[in-house]
Amino acid sequence: MTTDHVKAHAIISGRVQGVFFRVETQRAADKIGVNGWVRNLPDRTVEAVFEGPRDRVETALAWCRKGSPLSQVHDVQVQWVPSTGDTDGFSVRY
């Protein structure tokens, strides 16, 4: 049986900076079991990459749509990109 590994690049908008969104995303990703990273962008959005089995990546994206307790997510734009396997663990980038 083969595992369907995917990679999703997401831009999350709304009240997502200054509300612990990145650290909560890292905690969620670690719990879900996906690799990748998350960072703030200058336009007040958050960028994230999730890589792993499709069902886990979709779970991570669903978490992003809900967000951290203090956040207010307005939109999550997702682009599916080729899985490269070049991520190990999940990190917050600065």
C-alpha positions as CSV (number, residue, x, y, z in Angstrom):
1,M,0.0,0.0,0.0
2,T,1.4,3.4,-0.9
3,T,0.9,6.6,1.1
4,D,-0.3,9.6,-0.8
5,H,2.2,12.3,0.3
6,V,1.2,15.9,-0.6
7,K,2.4,19.4,0.1
8,A,0.2,22.5,0.6
9,H,1.2,26.1,0.6
10,A,-1.3,28.3,2.5
11,I,-1.8,32.0,3.0
12,I,-4.0,32.7,6.0
13,S,-5.6,36.1,6.4
14,G,-7.6,37.8,9.1
15,R,-6.5,38.6,12.6
16,V,-3.6,36.1,12.5
17,Q,-0.6,38.1,13.8
18,G,0.0,39.0,17.4
19,V,-2.4,36.3,18.5
20,F,0.0,33.3,18.9
21,F,-1.2,31.9,15.6
22,R,2.3,30.6,14.5
23,V,3.1,28.8,17.8
24,E,-0.4,27.3,17.9
25,T,0.0,26.2,14.3
26,Q,3.3,24.6,15.2
27,R,1.7,22.8,18.1
28,A,-1.2,21.6,16.0
29,A,1.1,20.4,13.2
30,D,3.2,18.5,15.6
31,K,0.1,16.8,17.1
32,I,-1.3,16.1,13.6
33,G,2.0,14.7,12.4
34,V,2.9,16.9,9.4
35,N,6.1,18.6,8.5
36,G,6.6,22.1,7.3
37,W,6.8,25.7,8.5
38,V,4.9,28.8,9.3
39,R,5.8,32.5,9.2
40,N,4.4,36.0,9.3
41,L,4.3,38.1,6.2
42,P,4.7,41.9,5.9
43,D,1.1,42.3,4.7
44,R,-0.2,40.9,8.1
45,T,-1.0,37.5,6.6
46,V,0.6,34.2,7.7
47,E,2.2,31.8,5.3
48,A,2.4,28.1,6.0
49,V,3.6,24.9,4.3
50,F,2.3,21.5,5.3
51,E,3.7,18.3,4.0
52,G,2.8,14.7,4.7
53,P,0.0,12.2,4.1
54,R,-3.0,13.8,2.4
55,D,-5.4,13.2,5.3
56,R,-3.0,14.8,7.8
57,V,-2.3,17.8,5.6
58,E,-6.1,18.3,5.1
59,T,-6.5,18.1,8.9
60,A,-3.8,20.8,9.3
61,L,-5.5,23.0,6.8
62,A,-8.9,22.5,8.6
63,W,-7.1,23.7,11.8
64,C,-5.9,26.8,10.0
65,R,-9.4,27.6,8.9
66,K,-10.5,27.6,12.6
67,G,-7.2,29.1,13.9
68,S,-5.9,29.7,17.4
69,P,-8.2,30.8,20.2
70,L,-7.4,34.5,19.9
71,S,-7.3,34.6,16.0
72,Q,-10.1,35.5,13.6
73,V,-9.4,33.7,10.3
74,H,-11.1,35.3,7.3
75,D,-9.6,33.2,4.5
76,V,-7.2,30.4,3.8
77,Q,-5.9,30.2,0.2
78,V,-4.3,26.9,-0.6
79,Q,-2.0,26.0,-3.5
80,W,-1.1,22.3,-3.8
81,V,2.6,22.0,-4.9
82,P,4.7,18.9,-5.6
83,S,5.8,17.1,-2.5
84,T,9.6,17.2,-2.1
85,G,10.1,15.6,1.2
86,D,12.6,18.3,2.1
87,T,11.0,19.3,5.4
88,D,11.7,17.5,8.7
89,G,9.5,18.4,11.6
90,F,7.6,21.7,11.8
91,S,9.1,25.1,12.6
92,V,8.3,28.7,13.0
93,R,10.3,30.9,10.6
94,Y,11.2,34.5,11.3
